[in-house]
Amino acid sequence: MIKGMMNGHLPRLAAALALMMLLSGCAAGVTHTLYDEYGRSKPYTSAALPVVWDGGPEDKKEADAVTGLFRKMSLEKMSLMNYRMLPLDETDRRLAGAANADKLSKEELAALKTDSALRVRIVKWNSSKIAAYSALTVKALFSLYSKDGELLWEAAYATKESDLKLDAEPMELAILKAYEPRVQRFVDMVLSTLPVAEEPSGSETFFQWLP
């Protein structure tokens, strides 16, 4: 009798589990390393560098929207973690003379006038859509560097989520609406492994880097 009841519930149980997986997605843990140099430098001010994308999507609007989300949300999350963040437009202005924003020299990092700089590299971004079903796979590497170019912290994370739908709106707006909550969860998960910044003594001198 018990066996028969279990067999009768199995299809419904399998369907429920499948639905839960579809709605919540699958996420592996964040792999991260905090280097000794972080404790020695104790970064308090920081800048979010332009996002690097390894072989980004062919659709430039999608690429611009997604990289914009990653960068903006990283800055906002680090601000909530007590880091004094350089505004994005000021960061770009100070990097204007850099030959390659992906490979900054010590002099270019020093020009930011911050204790550290965050680099986000999107390693994989796969979005697929069949009728009403769509899926998104994301893998990214986050790295925090000191003003001298020393690696302070790094983290890698990958997720796959399904049942993501793009509304019938202008593409850029549809992308933002569809991807924003996914990117927010991704960024929050990764940066939760970064220590909260500690305000240094005599911190009034640390605001000289502001524009």
VENUR-V394627 format. One record per run of one state. SS is the DSSP state (H for helix, E for strand, - for the rest). FROM is the first residue (numbers start at 1). LEN is the number of residues. If there is no record, write none. Layout:
ss=SS from=FROM len=LEN
ss=SS from=FROM len=LEN
This chain:
ss=- from=1 len=1
ss=H from=2 len=23
ss=- from=25 len=1
ss=E from=26 len=2
ss=- from=28 len=3
ss=E from=31 len=4
ss=- from=35 len=1
ss=H from=36 len=6
ss=- from=42 len=3
ss=E from=45 len=4
ss=- from=49 len=3
ss=E from=52 len=2
ss=- from=54 len=6
ss=H from=60 len=21
ss=- from=81 len=3
ss=E from=84 len=2
ss=- from=86 len=2
ss=H from=88 len=7
ss=- from=95 len=11
ss=H from=106 len=5
ss=- from=111 len=5
ss=E from=116 len=15
ss=- from=131 len=2
ss=E from=133 len=14
ss=- from=147 len=4
ss=E from=151 len=12
ss=- from=163 len=8
ss=H from=171 len=21
ss=- from=192 len=11
ss=H from=203 len=5
ss=- from=208 len=4
